Amino acid sequence: MGLRASPNEAVSMQEPFLVFALWTAIVLSVLEGAARYGLHLVNADQLIFLRDFLILGGLLACIAKSLPRGELPMSIGIFTILLLIHGAVSLANFGTLIPAIYGLKIFIPALCAFMVAPAIINPSKRVFIMVVALWIASVLAAILDQYWVTFPWVGLQVELGGLDVQLGRDWQSGASIERVGGLARSSIGLAVSLPVLSFIILTRVRSRSACISIGVATFIVLVWTTQKGAIAGYALALVALALSNSKSFAPLKFSLLLAMVFMALSPTLLIHLDMPRDQGVFSFASFIERIERMWPGAWQWINRYPPFSGTGLGGISGAQRFFAPEDVNAVDNLWLYLFGNFGYASLLYVAGIVIVALNLQASKSRIDRCVLAAFTFLMFYGVVISLIEEQSAAIWLGATFGWLAHRQKAFRFVTQKVVANKSNGERAQTV
């Protein structure tokens, strides 16, 4: 295994607290089951929200440092304008700020990770060693969970903010087979982070046998989670990565486009089909449930509001527990979740994401290929879960997309700061 020093450590120097906050949130998400259990033992369950306050504090510190100098990251300006608009829509629809506040909690980690993407994707040597340690610990814990141990946090439930919260979700497949979650809070948490950690590791591993071992081990753990969207997405991304090279990213781009199309069409077209029934560990029962119940229910809620504006920021899924508990719908599809929040504007946002990703030019950069593979995996997993409501997934989405935008001159304007200059008007600086 050959390690290379990160050329992007300047980002960590510019926004050290924000980078620290994001990595703290990632670590707590990867170890969330164990972390919540430890806090529970000392009656400090509420301290899990420290990660949210750290991220918010990092963002505010960034803004506070920029304003006195007449600078402001352009991504913050765009983000603020868009979410003010969509927040106003949800306020008009529901007469309360709760959905908008919840929506901000969901999307702020993605914005922050976008801003400091190089420090997440291509971290310093010390942080990279931590990434390797997290991956190894997650794999070993998954092995223990699968064969020998039932971790004490699985099924343990507490009350936080008036809601019953499981410290570790006790999920089983249709065949009463446990969904392995390891050190994470659930099988979803493990299935989101482990593959992305593996892609970050692959950016610096040169040995073919080591790369294969990492990929195979990660895939086996995903099989134990029984998260079929993650399994299929990781397999697709790995194959596309193996087929791509410095002269052509075509396999990766085709796989990403396939994932995006499948994500958009699944809750739109499949709900009109009669689906078969089957049983077993890898049955399609959960997918069929989405087609017959989850997605139609989400459309019924969304259709109560004007399609050009949607429900507004935070108007569907998790936030419904606070203002519409009888209509809670997890959505379980990233595109449908975005459409529910933003209406027709989501079509522009998704189109922009696709354009940025597909515009990436082939190069000798191993990191570019691995990031595109990680982004493909996340998009395919988004076919069957809302994804961005998982904090670690929001960070990974923001970081991978931020890297893709940062690497292209045509889109680098969103990674720049607008700098007020009395003599020259306004100019832009790359962050």
Phi and psi in degrees as a GROMACS rama.xvg file:
@    title "Ramachandran Plot"
@    xaxis  label "Phi"
@    yaxis  label "Psi"
@TYPE xy
-102.667  130.535  GLY-2
-105.684  137.57  LEU-3
-119.093  141.08  ARG-4
-66.2146  142.051  ALA-5
-70.7816  130.246  SER-6
-82.0514  0.00571105  PRO-7
-113.331  21.7682  ASN-8
-65.9441  -16.4878  GLU-9
-60.5576  -32.977  ALA-10
-62.8131  -42.4455  VAL-11
-63.1269  -33.5882  SER-12
-71.481  -35.3918  MET-13
-72.3446  -43.0779  GLN-14
-127.244  62.7942  GLU-15
-64.0857  -38.5613  PRO-16
-69.2228  -38.2189  PHE-17
-66.5864  -42.7855  LEU-18
-62.9654  -43.3077  VAL-19
-60.4807  -43.3931  PHE-20
-62.5911  -42.1742  ALA-21
-68.0486  -42.2894  LEU-22
-68.6491  -32.5634  TRP-23
-62.8072  -43.6245  THR-24
-64.1249  -38.301  ALA-25
-64.3317  -47.4878  ILE-26
-60.4901  -44.5726  VAL-27
-65.6748  -31.6866  LEU-28
-72.4915  -42.7108  SER-29
-63.9291  -35.231  VAL-30
-107.396  25.7636  LEU-31
-62.6479  -40.7463  GLU-32
-59.7458  -49.2536  GLY-33
-66.4838  -39.6323  ALA-34
-64.9694  -45.7451  ALA-35
-63.7623  -37.256  ARG-36
-66.1529  -41.9185  TYR-37
-62.3099  -41.8079  GLY-38
-65.6044  -36.5388  LEU-39
-65.0236  -36.2412  HIS-40
-63.2931  -26.3101  LEU-41
-109.308  20.1956  VAL-42
54.817  43.5986  ASN-43
-129.296  42.2592  ALA-44
-57.0141  -33.9394  ASP-45
-66.0635  -19.2518  GLN-46
-67.5123  -11.8049  LEU-47
-62.8539  -24.417  ILE-48
-74.7686  -3.55024  PHE-49
-57.465  -35.5833  LEU-50
-63.0795  -36.6587  ARG-51
-66.7035  -42.1885  ASP-52
-69.8215  -33.2103  PHE-53
-64.3365  -44.15  LEU-54
-64.8599  -45.5369  ILE-55
-62.3094  -40.7642  LEU-56
-63.3841  -39.5097  GLY-57
-63.2725  -40.6336  GLY-58
-66.2375  -44.4744  LEU-59
-65.1532  -35.9429  LEU-60
-64.5736  -38.919  ALA-61
-62.7461  -44.5062  CYS-62
-66.2102  -44.0889  ILE-63
-62.9537  -33.9601  ALA-64
-74.8102  -30.4852  LYS-65
-81.1878  -39.2788  SER-66
-62.513  -45.0029  LEU-67
-60.9558  -26.6004  PRO-68
-89.5143  1.0219  ARG-69
74.8343  23.6525  GLY-70
-114.471  152.271  GLU-71
-154.991  125.131  LEU-72
-54.977  127.907  PRO-73
-61.7054  -32.1273  MET-74
-62.1697  -35.4572  SER-75
-66.6684  -41.5774  ILE-76
-62.3668  -46.8302  GLY-77
-63.0488  -45.9383  ILE-78
-58.8153  -45.2574  PHE-79
-63.1531  -45.1447  THR-80
-62.233  -47.9222  ILE-81
-64.8068  -43.3037  LEU-82
-76.2234  -24.6892  LEU-83
-64.8615  -41.6163  LEU-84
-63.2526  -50.9887  ILE-85
-71.6264  -29.4487  HIS-86
-66.7877  -37.6094  GLY-87
-64.9067  -35.3278  ALA-88
-63.4817  -46.8911  VAL-89
-65.8744  -35.9636  SER-90
-63.7435  -41.1073  LEU-91
-67.1847  -36.4098  ALA-92
-75.5543  -36.6063  ASN-93
-116.008  -11.3951  PHE-94
68.8553  21.0429  GLY-95
-147.601  152.994  THR-96
-86.8063  -5.79919  LEU-97
-56.2663  -48.1684  ILE-98
-59.579  -43.1138  PRO-99
-65.2066  -41.4841  ALA-100
-63.629  -43.1981  ILE-101
-62.8539  -42.0925  TYR-102
-62.1975  -39.059  GLY-103
-61.6685  -41.6352  LEU-104
-58.9906  -35.4524  LYS-105
-73.5548  -43.3635  ILE-106
-92.4472  -22.1487  PHE-107
-60.0663  -42.2526  ILE-108
-58.6112  -36.2314  PRO-109
-65.3755  -42.4445  ALA-110
-61.1031  -47.8794  LEU-111
-62.018  -42.7269  CYS-112
-66.2479  -35.5368  ALA-113
-59.9871  -42.4969  PHE-114
-64.8671  -36.7034  MET-115
-117.371  34.6679  VAL-116
-50.9141  -42.9322  ALA-117
-58.9769  -33.6  PRO-118
-74.792  -17.8055  ALA-119
-92.8253  -45.9743  ILE-120
-77.1851  -39.3029  ILE-121
-126.067  68.9026  ASN-122
-74.6377  174.473  PRO-123
-64.7329  167.752  SER-124
-60.5325  -41.5923  LYS-125
-64.3443  -43.2958  ARG-126
-67.8382  -35.9256  VAL-127
-62.1849  -41.1427  PHE-128
-60.1042  -38.7785  ILE-129
-63.6895  -39.4509  MET-130
-60.4966  -45.2467  VAL-131
-61.3197  -42.1197  VAL-132
-63.7511  -40.6329  ALA-133
-63.2111  -41.6384  LEU-134
-64.6248  -46.7771  TRP-135
-62.1384  -45.3656  ILE-136
-61.7926  -39.4389  ALA-137
-66.3635  -41.2698  SER-138
-66.5437  -46.0828  VAL-139
-63.0918  -41.1694  LEU-140
-65.592  -35.9652  ALA-141
-65.3058  -38.4601  ALA-142
-62.9681  -45.5461  ILE-143
-61.4574  -43.0869  LEU-144
-64.2058  -37.9485  ASP-145
-71.8672  -38.1934  GLN-146
-114.942  -29.3962  TYR-147
-129.277  -33.6206  TRP-148
-122.432  141.177  VAL-149
-107.642  110.41  THR-150
-66.3144  144.391  PHE-151
-65.4683  -18.1381  PRO-152
-86.1546  -10.5796  TRP-153
-68.2207  121.103  VAL-154
85.2787  -7.82103  GLY-155
-72.1357  133.896  LEU-156
-127.538  138.771  GLN-157
-134.075  169.028  VAL-158
-107.049  124.458  GLU-159
-131.315  122.778  LEU-160
60.9232  30.7377  GLY-161
82.0701  4.08971  GLY-162
-116.862  144.611  LEU-163
-80.455  123.163  ASP-164
-124.059  129.577  VAL-165
-85.236  127.789  GLN-166
-68.1711  -34.1244  LEU-167
-144.077  124.234  GLY-168
-77.3296  128.998  ARG-169
-94.397  84.7294  ASP-170
-104.979  146.504  TRP-171
-133.828  153.609  GLN-172
-77.9812  177.169  SER-173
-61.0906  -19.7475  GLY-174
-100.792  21.938  ALA-175
60.4899  30.8332  SER-176
-96.682  130.658  ILE-177
-64.142  137.715  GLU-178
-86.8111  111.586  ARG-179
-68.1782  129.684  VAL-180
-118.603  -14.812  GLY-181
59.0672  -131.023  GLY-182
-81.692  -12.92  LEU-183
-76.5269  172.006  ALA-184
-73.0933  -28.8198  ARG-185
-155.462  172.248  SER-186
-63.5765  -30.7435  SER-187
-65.1894  -45.1385  ILE-188
-58.5103  -41.9797  GLY-189
-67.4741  -42.2039  LEU-190
-70.7322  -22.8996  ALA-191
-77.8542  -49.9388  VAL-192
-85.2244  -38.3403  SER-193
-57.1945  -46.4276  LEU-194
-62.6116  -39.8802  PRO-195
-67.6695  -40.8249  VAL-196
-58.0046  -39.8249  LEU-197
-65.0337  -38.3132  SER-198
-67.9349  -36.2911  PHE-199
-64.0744  -41.277  ILE-200
-64.0081  -40.4461  ILE-201
-64.417  -21.2477  LEU-202
-63.9065  -21.5098  THR-203
-120.366  2.31915  ARG-204
-94.016  127.464  VAL-205
-103.309  -22.0022  ARG-206
-73.2837  125.455  SER-207
-62.3468  -41.5335  ARG-208
-65.9503  -36.7635  SER-209
-66.6925  -40.8711  ALA-210
-61.1427  -45.1625  CYS-211
-62.8635  -42.356  ILE-212
-62.417  -43.2627  SER-213
-63.3088  -45.0844  ILE-214
-63.5384  -44.1233  GLY-215
-66.2481  -44.9429  VAL-216
-61.8764  -43.1714  ALA-217
-62.9127  -43.0761  THR-218
-63.4933  -41.4271  PHE-219
-61.5745  -43.5106  ILE-220
-62.4482  -39.9226  VAL-221
-62.1682  -38.0996  LEU-222
-60.5048  -40.4048  VAL-223
-66.254  -30.1794  TRP-224
-71.5934  -18.8643  THR-225
59.0065  19.3429  THR-226
-81.0875  92.2843  GLN-227
-64.5317  -33.3386  LYS-228
-63.4748  -40.894  GLY-229
-68.5576  -40.2099  ALA-230
-60.8407  -50.8695  ILE-231
-65.58  -41.5878  ALA-232
-64.8516  -40.8812  GLY-233
-69.1349  -40.9507  TYR-234
-61.8279  -44.502  ALA-235
-61.4639  -45.2867  LEU-236
-66.4009  -40.1667  ALA-237
-65.0586  -44.191  LEU-238
-62.9554  -44.9419  VAL-239
-63.2055  -38.5495  ALA-240
-64.3381  -42.0156  LEU-241
-65.8015  -32.6347  ALA-242
-84.0956  -15.7483  LEU-243
-87.7683  158.292  SER-244
-149.661  -175.001  ASN-245
-65.9164  -18.4534  SER-246
-95.1306  -19.6452  LYS-247
-151.995  125.565  SER-248
-100.856  14.1127  PHE-249
-54.8129  -44.993  ALA-250
-60.3364  -39.8347  PRO-251
-67.1176  -42.7573  LEU-252
-66.6849  -39.5926  LYS-253
-64.0821  -41.6776  PHE-254
-64.4093  -40.3122  SER-255
-64.541  -44.3214  LEU-256
-62.639  -39.8367  LEU-257
-61.3445  -43.9826  LEU-258
-62.8057  -42.8412  ALA-259
-65.8873  -42.3033  MET-260
-64.9776  -45.0677  VAL-261
-63.2884  -38.4236  PHE-262
-64.8952  -38.4276  MET-263
-78.0108  -37.0713  ALA-264
-82.8896  -27.7638  LEU-265
-56.7125  -52.4801  SER-266
-80.8179  -2.10053  PRO-267
-100.222  -42.2088  THR-268
-104.313  -38.5425  LEU-269
-66.7819  -22.6536  LEU-270
-67.138  -11.6121  ILE-271
-96.0782  3.83596  HIS-272
-107.191  150.265  LEU-273
-86.6364  123.87  ASP-274
-102.076  147.469  MET-275
-74.7218  169.093  PRO-276
-113.359  140.11  ARG-277
-150.994  169.353  ASP-278
-131.582  169.153  GLN-279
120.05  172.676  GLY-280
-59.6229  -40.7569  VAL-281
-112.954  41.4434  PHE-282
-74.0438  167.829  SER-283
-99.5078  22.8464  PHE-284
-59.7664  -44.2331  ALA-285
-67.7298  -36.1186  SER-286
-68.3643  -39.7933  PHE-287
-64.5999  -36.7343  ILE-288
-61.6191  -38.2568  GLU-289
-63.2127  -42.1356  ARG-290
-66.9469  -41.0763  ILE-291
-90.8704  -25.4576  GLU-292
-124.48  -53.8967  ARG-293
-65.0776  -54.4475  MET-294
-69.0125  -42.2865  TRP-295
-60.7528  -38.1353  PRO-296
-64.6491  -38.5217  GLY-297
-64.335  -42.5906  ALA-298
-63.3355  -38.2448  TRP-299
-61.6853  -40.4097  GLN-300
-68.8107  -45.4432  TRP-301
-62.8558  -38.2004  ILE-302
-71.6467  -5.63285  ASN-303
-73.223  -15.0154  ARG-304
-122.87  160.603  TYR-305
-59.6721  131.05  PRO-306
-66.2975  -26.7943  PRO-307
-70.6553  -21.3729  PHE-308
-115.846  -18.4049  SER-309
70.4696  -165.812  GLY-310
-75.9199  -19.1259  THR-311
99.1457  170.565  GLY-312
-58.4829  122.524  LEU-313
74.3859  17.0242  GLY-314
-83.7021  2.61202  GLY-315
-148.796  156.626  ILE-316
77.8813  -129.515  SER-317
-53.92  -40.3467  GLY-318
-65.1359  -22.1044  ALA-319
-61.8536  -22.0743  GLN-320
-59.7009  -25.4316  ARG-321
-95.3799  -26.2892  PHE-322
-127.567  -11.2945  PHE-323
-149.269  62.3754  ALA-324
-61.4005  -25.3834  PRO-325
-80.3905  -11.3847  GLU-326
-115.762  16.3137  ASP-327
-58.6222  131.133  VAL-328
-139.38  121.95  ASN-329
-72.4309  -11.5888  ALA-330
70.4659  -54.9579  VAL-331
55.3802  40.5095  ASP-332
-164.378  124.857  ASN-333
-63.9155  -43.5243  LEU-334
-64.7258  -42.9827  TRP-335
-65.5289  -35.7459  LEU-336
-63.0077  -45.3434  TYR-337
-65.3714  -40.6423  LEU-338
-64.6288  -38.7655  PHE-339
-63.5067  -37.2979  GLY-340
-77.1571  -40.241  ASN-341
-119.023  -3.34194  PHE-342
63.2247  -143.924  GLY-343
-62.4757  -24.4757  TYR-344
-60.6874  -28.3777  ALA-345
-62.4022  -29.5109  SER-346
-63.5738  -39.5252  LEU-347
-68.2367  -41.4308  LEU-348
-63.6201  -46.9617  TYR-349
-65.2076  -40.9078  VAL-350
-61.2709  -41.4148  ALA-351
-62.4896  -41.2629  GLY-352
-60.958  -44.9105  ILE-353
-64.0564  -43.2719  VAL-354
-61.4416  -45.5737  ILE-355
-60.7472  -46.8729  VAL-356
-65.9778  -44.0292  ALA-357
-75.5058  -17.4956  LEU-358
-81.2904  -10.011  ASN-359
-60.1025  126.352  LEU-360
-85.9794  145.628  GLN-361
-61.7161  141.339  ALA-362
-154.1  178.872  SER-363
-81.643  -1.59874  LYS-364
-69.8899  114.327  SER-365
-67.6295  -32.5243  ARG-366
-63.8732  -42.9493  ILE-367
-56.3926  -44.1131  ASP-368
-66.3186  -43.4872  ARG-369
-67.2008  -37.828  CYS-370
-66.3747  -42.2176  VAL-371
-63.6667  -36.6052  LEU-372
-65.7976  -43.302  ALA-373
-63.3237  -40.9347  ALA-374
-65.3972  -38.8126  PHE-375
-61.9131  -45.2089  THR-376
-57.4258  -47.3487  PHE-377
-62.588  -41.7811  LEU-378
-65.7317  -38.592  MET-379
-69.8194  -38.9315  PHE-380
-63.3986  -28.2247  TYR-381
-66.858  -7.70812  GLY-382
-64.8115  -34.2039  VAL-383
-118.748  -1.64519  VAL-384
-141.349  158.806  ILE-385
-70.1625  -19.2041  SER-386
66.0306  -60.8464  LEU-387
-67.3645  -16.2924  ILE-388
-74.4581  -15.698  GLU-389
-83.974  117.274  GLU-390
-56.5911  -42.8898  GLN-391
-62.315  -38.2319  SER-392
-65.0774  -38.7679  ALA-393
-61.302  -41.6653  ALA-394
-65.3524  -45.1783  ILE-395
-64.23  -40.3979  TRP-396
-61.9552  -47.0995  LEU-397
-63.2976  -41.17  GLY-398
-69.0787  -45.2427  ALA-399
-67.2288  -44.1719  THR-400
-66.919  -38.0574  PHE-401
-61.3648  -40.5791  GLY-402
-62.6575  -45.2995  TRP-403
-61.6611  -39.6835  LEU-404
-70.2077  -41.6287  ALA-405
-63.7097  -30.6059  HIS-406
-78.8387  -4.67259  ARG-407
-121.043  124.204  GLN-408
-59.5736  -35.7207  LYS-409
-64.6618  -25.6633  ALA-410
-116.58  6.92252  PHE-411
-70.8677  -11.8411  ARG-412
-59.5081  -29.9577  PHE-413
-78.1566  -10.274  VAL-414
-104.544  16.5776  THR-415
-106.627  165.869  GLN-416
-105.223  136.338  LYS-417
-83.8448  122.982  VAL-418
-115.322  121.178  VAL-419
-76.4549  129.459  ALA-420
-134.437  119.067  ASN-421
-62.2569  -35.5768  LYS-422
-88.7484  -29.1693  SER-423
-114.817  14.1726  ASN-424
74.9256  -124.377  GLY-425
-117.854  144.882  GLU-426
-137.623  172.394  ARG-427
-121.553  141.656  ALA-428
-121.161  136.582  GLN-429
-75.1445  131.548  THR-430
